[in-house]
Amino acid sequence: MRQAGRSLPEYRALRKEGSILDAIKKPDIAAEITLQPIRRYGVDAAILFSDIVVPVHAVGFGIDIEPGVGPVTENPFRTAKDLERLRDLDPIADTSYVIETIKICVDELRIPLIGFAGGPFTIASYLIEGGPSRTYKETKKLMFDNPKLWGQLMDRLTAICTSSLTSQIQAGASAIQLFDSWVGALSPDQYIRFVFPWVEKMFEEIGKTGVPKIHFGVATGELLQLMSDVGADVVGIDWRVPLDQARSRVGGGKALQGNLDPGILSAPWTAIEAEVLKVLELNDGHPGHIFNLGHGVTPDVNPDVLERIVHVVHQYRVGQ
């Protein structure tokens, strides 16, 4: 997951204080933060250091990241007038720092670099709610009360996310991951009606590049088949669904990513190791499994634990 370096002392020393968006805008720093966990852990791919709100921040909507809170919007999206605050993204003019970061990383790396963007529902929820939400009350109100405006908002966000992902691929990203982190707040019917067409359109466009497409959300157990059908090559699984059950829901021909519970990373090592092996064994030798956490690394995790997990996974792979 993209927060892999957050628990590293070298990350904290480099980041220091200030907004994460300020660090992202400095390619030398963003590239170094991308590379730190690769040097420390020896994992098999790198995740770009960035954030899902970077594109909408760059076009000037008025969204920021508040430490300890997350993305916040001072003036939330409410009416058609707010569509004017979501102009098209020009990656060269608006997010050249992301492109430069990718180029630096690709020159340094001998493993693939994964780029990413936020899914349109998740970004929409931040714009509408004004910040993180447990109920998504305002978001669902707009979806059902004004489906035309919802569709226009999703059109804008889909175009912005697609432009961002395309620019990352052109700069050298070997794969992309779409983090529609909070889409698990929707029922399958709601997903089909209010999300599926736009993500499908995005994946169709990105699919023309030929790079693998990873699709991830939290608490999406009831949506896994839809998240596969929408055009993903890899479906990310959180820790709530056992990997073997997830594979049956996703269907054939797709890879899975996941799904160790990040909440257990402070448990005794023997318990952690047993859970790692359980995930690997539930995969049951199927091809197309990217071992990963079921969500992000929290800042308080001991880096040595993550290093030991990587070692266990690599040793297991060698033994297959």
C-alpha positions, -999 to +999 in steps of 0.1 A: +000+000+000+011+035-006+017+043+030+045+017+033+071+043+043+051+062+069+065+042+099+102+047+089+124+070+109+141+082+077+106+092+064+098+113+094+133+129+093+128+139+056+091+149+059+094+168+091+065+192+096+042+207+071+016+195+046+020+162+027+010+182-004+041+204+000+063+173+001+046+158-029+053+191-049+091+186-043+102+158-068+135+151-051+118+146-017+088+127-031+112+104-050+133+097-020+102+089+001+091+065-027+125+047-026+130+045+012+108+014+018+123-003-013+158+000+003+146-010+037+123-039+028+133-053-006+097-055-018+089-064-054+074-031-066+074+006-055+044+028-049+046+064-059+046+088-030+016+110-037-020+114-026-054+107-041-065+144-038-035+158-057-053+162-091-083+180-076-061+201-054-040+210-085-070+222-105-079+246-077-111+231-062-100+241-027-091+208-010-063+203+014-050+176+037-052+183+074-027+164+096-045+138+117-078+143+098-073+138+061-087+156+031-108+186+040-128+210+018-136+245+031-164+250+006-180+216-002-196+208-035-233+216-034-247+229-068-240+229-105-221+262-100-194+242-082-186+223-114-168+254-125-142+246-098-134+213-115-117+223-148-098+198-169-064+186-155-034+196-176-008+172-161+022+191-177+011+225-163-007+213-131+012+183-118+046+184-135+061+176-101+044+142-101+057+135-136+092+145-125+091+123-094+081+093-115+110+099-139+135+101-110+122+069-095+122+050-127+158+059-133+167+046-099+145+015-096+152-020-109+116-030-100+082-017-113+068+016-101+030+017-095+012+049-100-023+056-086-053+079-084-084+082-062-116+066-075-143+091-085-167+081-057-141+085-030-129+119-043-166+130-048-173+121-012-145+143+001-156+172-021-193+169-010-189+160+027-161+185+033-139+158+049-139+121+060-174+107+068-189+076+084-223+080+068-218+097+034-251+114+041-245+144+019-230+123-009-259+099-010-284+129-008-268+143-040-268+109-057-305+103-052-318+139-051-300+151-082-287+122-103-280+146-132-256+167-112-241+136-097-234+123-133-218+157-142-196+156-112-185+120-119-178+130-155-155+157-144-137+136-118-134+106-142-117+129-168-094+144-142-084+110-128-079+095-163-056+124-173-036+119-141-032+082-146-023+085-182+004+111-175+019+088-148+020+059-173+036+081-199+062+091-174+071+055-167+047+039-143+045+002-150+010-003-135-017+018-118-039+014-088-073+030-084-080+037-048-118+040-045-112+036-008-147+044+005-168+029-022-177+001+003-202+025+017-225+016-013-248-013-019-243-033-051-273-016-067-259+018-058-225+009-071-240-002-105-261+029-108-238+056-095-202+044-099-198+015-124-203+034-157-176+059-148-150+035-135-156+013-165-150+043-188-118+051-170-105+016-172-114+013-209-093+044-215-064+033-193-066-002-208-054+013-242-020+018-226-016-020-219-005-015-182-021-036-155-049-020-136-054-026-098-087-017-082-090-014-044-116-003-019-123-009+018-152-030+031-161-040-005-169-077+002-203-074-015-188-054-044-158-076-054-174-092-085-185-057-097-150-043-090-137-071-112-163-068-139-157-030-142-124-038-160-097-043-134-069-068-139-062-070-102-087-067-074-075-055-040-090-074-010-092-059+024-088-081+055-126-088+060-129-114+033-108-146+034-087-148+002-102-180-010-137-166-007-126-134-024-113-154-054-146-171-058-164-138-058-140-121-082-141-148-107-115-164-130-088-147-150-081-120-124-053-115-099-059-107-062-040-083-040-040-086-002-050-092+024-032-092+058-050-072+085-029-041+092-044-039+127-025-070+139+010-056+131+015-047+168+007-083+179+034-108+189+055-120+160+043-156+162+007-144+157+017-121+128+037-149+111+008-173+114-016-148+098+008-141+070+011-179+063-027-182+065-031-156+037-005-174+015-021-208+022-056-195+014-043-185-020-037-222-024-011-219-051-033-199-075-013-177-099-018-140-098-015-132-061+002-100-049+007-103-011-001-071+006-019-056+035-057-052+035-052-015+039-024+010+047+005+009+071-001+031+102+027+053+114+032+035+147+042+001+131+076-012+139+096-013+105+113-045+116+080-063+116+073-053+080+108-064+070+102-098+086+069-102+068+086-095+035+112-122+043+085-147+052+066-141+019+098-143-002+108-176+015+073-190+010+075-181-027+109-198-031+095-230-015+066-232-039 
